[in-house]
Amino acid sequence: PSSVMDYLSTTWMGVKPMWATYFRSDRNIYEVSDTNMLTEAWHHMLKSYFNDGKRNRRLDHLIHTLVVDVMQYFKAGHQRQLAGLEGPNLEERERALLVK
């Protein structure tokens, strides 16, 4: 209907950089995300990977998991980033290869 087209034209078409991915192509996922998407993804990983899919755990178990398992996971990830095997710079490298 024309009312929908009028609404889109007046409300959203003038502010494309706020919502169109095309205008965000020079930023990586950490800069683009203006939602809680990354927080939700990490929470899902905490529940499924570190807590073996169990929904509820006691607080002492959660603290132990964070201090022992999660810390080791992030330390190993940091070592892989230092070695150039993973990290945000890999996204930039892949994007540069695609542009060539």
N, C-alpha and C positions, 0 to 999 in steps of 0.2 A: 504493500500500500504506500501511497505517497506520504502519509504521516510518518511512517518508519524512515523513509528516505530523507525527509525533512529533519527528523530528529538526528539521524546519523550525520547529516551534513552540518548542522549547526552545533552539535555537541562534541563530536569526535573527530571529524575530518580536519579541523584546524589545529589539533594537538597530536598529530601522528607520532612525533618523537616520544611521547609519553607511553604509547602502547604498541607501536609497530616494531617488530623485531628487526626489520631492515635498518632502522636508524640506530640500532644497538650493536651492529656487527663489529665494531672496533673494541668491544669489551668482552671479557671472559665471563663465565657463568657466575663467578662470585661478585662481579660488578653489576651484572644484568639483573640478578635476582632481587626483586623488590617485594617479594612475598616471604612467607615462612617456609617455602619449599625446601631449602637446605636443612632447616631445623627439623622438619617432618621427616626428611630422608634419613638424617642422623638418628632420630628417635626410632625409626623403623629398623635401622641397622643395630642399634643397641638392643632392641627387643628380640629380633630374629637371630642375629649372629652371636651376640655375646650372652644372651639369656636363653638360648636354645629354643626360642619360640614360646617360652612361657610368659604369660601376661603379667602376673603379679609376683613380685619377689619381696622379701623382707628388706628393710633399709640397710641392715648390715651386709646382706648379700650384694646389694647394689653398690655400696661403697667399696666392697672388696673387688667387685668386677671392674669398677672405674679405676681403682688404684693399681690393680695387678694386670688385668687383661687389656683394658682400653689404653692405659699408658704404654704398654709394650707395643700395642698395635700402632699407635701414633709415633713412637720412637722409631720403629722399623720403617714406617712410611717416610719419616724425615730423612732417614739414612738413604732410602731409595731416591728421594728428591735431591739430596746432595750428590749422589752418584749420577744424576741426570736420567734416571730411569722412569720417573713419573713426576707429575706436578703441573701447575698451571702453564709452565713454559712449553710443555708438550702440546697443549692446545694451540698455542701460538705457532709452533713449528709446523703442525699439521695444516693450519690455516694458510701459512705461507707457501707450503707445498701445493695446496689446491689452487692458489692464486696464480702460480707460475704457469 
